[in-house]
Amino acid sequence: MKIDKETQNRIQELQLSEQGMQNVLLQKQAFQMEMNETDSALDELNRSKDEVYKIVGQVMLKSDKEDMKKELEDKKKILELRMKAIEKQETLIKEKIEDLHKKIEEELKKSK
């Protein structure tokens, strides 16, 4: 079966889109892990008494509990925004992949 140039281009575009989806999913997974770590840190911080410490590079420094809590909450908000952006990107790529699949299938059926 001979595939025309347009179909070949769509197949290449589909492959690139699938690679892009893999990258997005890896980023999403990394953000989810960071979000889980931040949630765990916030939970521990809420359970702690007065003294809290923060690791900066290779040094552990005594830190103010409220400052640390605000810093972690801000980090969590940023991560949530990034997750929303990644999820939108994931949705767009999924739609593009589905559309390309349909077009390629139609073109392959026509050429049979």
Sequence and secondary structure as in RCSB ss.txt:
>XXXX:A:sequence
MKIDKETQNRIQELQLSEQGMQNVLLQKQAFQMEMNETDSALDELNRSKDEVYKIVGQVMLKSDKEDMKKELEDK
KKILELRMKAIEKQETLIKEKIEDLHKKIEEELKKSK
>XXXX:A:secstr
    HHHHHHHHHHHHHHHHHHHHHHHHHHHHHHHHHHHHHHHHHHH  S EEEEETTEEEEE HHHHHHHHHHH
HHHHHHHHHHHHHHHHHHHHHHHHHHHHHHHHHHHH 
